[in-house]
Amino acid sequence: MRFEEILFDAGLECPAGLGNKICSGVVTDSRKVTKGCIFVCICGSVCDGHDHIEEAIKAGASVIVAENVRGVCVGGAAIILVENTRLTASLLYNSWFGSPAADLRIIGVTGTNGKTSTALMMLSIFEEAGYPCGFLGTVGYMSVGRRIIAEAEMTTPDPMTLYSALAQMKKDGAEYVFMEVSSHSLAQSRVGAISFDTAVFTNLSEDHLDFHGDMESYYKAKEILFSQCRRAVINIDDAAGGRLFRSLEDSRADKKSCSLEEGDFCALMPRPIGSLGSEYALKTASGLHRVFLPLAGEFQIMNSLQAAAVALMHGIPIDRIRRAFAAMKGISGRMEPFRGHEKQNFDIFIDYAHTPDALEKLLRSVRAFKDDKARVILLFGCGGEREKEKRSMMGQIASRLADFTIVTSDNPRGEKPEEIISDILKGIDKEKPYAVIEDRRSAIEYAVCTYARRGDILLLAGKGHETYQIDGAGKHPFDEREIAREALSKLYDK
């Protein structure tokens, strides 16, 4: 691709003398510079690409994109100065991969909780309606037919991975792409080259304050998505969602509200059906429509309502939506029922709940359908090197809503597990039954083999779809399903 083409598509002036020359690529890591490439200087939390301009030039970079230039490090390459190199990197990667974002109808979902479930529900509906679709989110990056392009390293991928994945989806014939859009990716302009067809807001609760600093900054990051969309679907039952909806009054976006009470789309008369799911009346402009959702958890009602709202806005008939919901088999790590042995006489659910709000919704959902004699057993921990404030909050929620709590490790990363557990215990009510088992494998075995009895509900919370654990030594295989299956075998196959 010629420099003139890639720079023009990204909205940049091509330096004199480079127009017809071939660009070898776009990189943001100076260690990956090749002769004839564009090196974009990114100011990261640990490293600043501007510090590596000189070595990038020595390695053969033809163009340096920077926010500032430091003295002697300018010879031998053309310099393009921009205000935001992160945004420019997204524009350049989109251009490099053939501008796929312009040829796909991309629907983005943002919020603290519910992004994965809502996006996957939309994927199921649009597939049921016959559309070839792609997906980008926490559980993986998938092209048409749910073919895995790559495992998810983060909820919203880095720009190179993102626009490369979109290009592959375009090549595979995708028409729609459903995408989880994290607050980090919005703050870092990773999705800056995308004009979203529709943006969905699920909810906002405390999370990622180690990155954003405060809730207002967190909200403002989420708000960015709604400046890049043609349509908006917003949960107005959430306080932040109500604020966002009101803020869009002067926006050109076609905005619709979702509510369990009063809105453009409503889920009325919700009724849980044990652990089998829920029923509710979907209220639209055309009237009421009975919906059965075979997914446990009251929180899934709002997720499905927003998914249905998006589908209806795109002209998908209600019967297709109802059929897609009824056929759903569950969502990996989202209130996922697990049966690992034919003799298993208590329920196990695996859930990704790793914030106070998500943990409370999980526990309340279970308590809403459990039998009177059933005990709710909660096993959870908190991630290391993440905001410490939520640890004691989650301990308080566990004591209040679980009948027995097992405090263990999650992904301790570089922190000592015992210190994380100590923070959780500050919120635990010592008058309520609980146990501390630092090793998560041992904790699961104890819960399955020793504590759970007939009719109980065991919740393995925090890791959800993840099949690994991260500690100070790195990333290791850790699949709770396999561990629970082994524990059940020990229990029943004696």
Disulfide bonds with the S-S distance in Angstrom:
none
